[in-house]
Amino acid sequence: MLLPYVLFLAVLPLVNRVTPTVLGLPFLFFWMLVATLATPLAVALARRGDRGRGRR
């Protein structure tokens, strides 16, 4: 569950720039889009791991 924190806050000073552009978006916007899409994936994987241990 640290993945969303790291993607949004810890790495933010490193990716806070306009160039290069990725898919026509400034790099920071692209990074936030990727981080936003990765967050539900991380939560789903954590939930799946808890189910595997017998927790519900």
N, C-alpha and C positions, 0 to 999 in steps of 0.2 A: 504494500500500500504506500510505500515511499515513492513509487514511480511518478504519480501526479505531482507530488510536492517538488521533486527534483526537476521535472520537466517545466513546471510553471515558475518556480521561484529561484531555485539554486542556480540554474543555468541561464536565467534571464539576463544577467549582465554580459554574458558571453555572446548572446544572440541578438542583443539590442542594436541592430543596424538596419539600414534601409537596403543597402546593396549586399549581396546579389539579389536578384529577383528570381523567384521560383514560381513557375506557372503563372507569371504575370503579377504575383503578389510580392510585396517587400518581404524580406527574409523573416522579420519579426512576426508578421501576420501569418506567414506560412507555418512558422514554428508553433504559434498558438493554436492553429488549426490542427496540426498533428498531435499536439499535447491534449487538446480537447477530445480528439477521437481515440487517443490511447487510454484515457482515463476509464471509460466504461469497460474496455478490454481488461485493464488491470483489476477492476472490481469483480468482473466475471470470473477471472482466473482465481482470485482470492476466494470467492464463494465456492467455486468448484473444488478448490483445495480443502476447504472446511467440510464440504459434503463428503469428500473422500475419507476424512477422519471420523465420520459418523456424526458430525454436528449438523443441525438443521437450522 
